[in-house]
Amino acid sequence: MERALALLILAFVAPSVAHAEDGGDCRNLLTIDEVASAVGGAAELTSASKRGEVGKGSVENPRLQVCSWASSSLTGGGVNIDVVPSVEPAVMAHALDVVQFPLDERREQHWTEQRQDFGGVRCSSLSPPQPSTVQPQVTGCVGEVKGAALFVGVASRMGRPTFDLAKRLFDEAASRL
């Protein structure tokens, strides 16, 4: 039984390990110190995976990498990175749609949005329709970097993360692609 369980776990872990060797890994795009600074305290990596579908399958890309870090505090926030590395120029628009899905999903739920662009990087700050201590404020930036589509988002229950913070994390991640 233990051997069967170990094989089952390996079946889920092996593809992500193989993918990590296939052109980078989103876990390496930000340091734990950068994330901790962004969320205002201790943070840890909570998820790192490769997904072929996003949400309800409306946007697909088999190379999508998703990484999430969360604050150790219940009132803290988190940082998310979605990246589709090494995209052919002909499919860049689709790859950007894939990585901006976290923002699109909130727009569809009628969250209030403010936008700010930094050259080719589009940033949005979204708030839930009703003030909430459960649903965090989210500020994220999307752009093309070195032939990859990149999203970096910051979430906080304590207030709206700034555009400058999201853009700084985007720039840090972009420099490591």
Secondary structure as GFF3:
##gff-version 3
##sequence-region A 1 177
A	DSSP	alpha_helix	2	21	.	.	.	ID=ss1
A	DSSP	three_ten_helix	26	28	.	.	.	ID=ss2
A	DSSP	alpha_helix	32	39	.	.	.	ID=ss3
A	DSSP	beta_strand	43	54	.	.	.	ID=ss4
A	DSSP	beta_strand	59	71	.	.	.	ID=ss5
A	DSSP	beta_strand	78	84	.	.	.	ID=ss6
A	DSSP	three_ten_helix	89	91	.	.	.	ID=ss7
A	DSSP	alpha_helix	92	99	.	.	.	ID=ss8
A	DSSP	alpha_helix	101	108	.	.	.	ID=ss9
A	DSSP	beta_strand	112	118	.	.	.	ID=ss10
A	DSSP	beta_strand	121	127	.	.	.	ID=ss11
A	DSSP	beta_strand	137	145	.	.	.	ID=ss12
A	DSSP	beta_strand	148	156	.	.	.	ID=ss13
A	DSSP	alpha_helix	163	176	.	.	.	ID=ss14
###
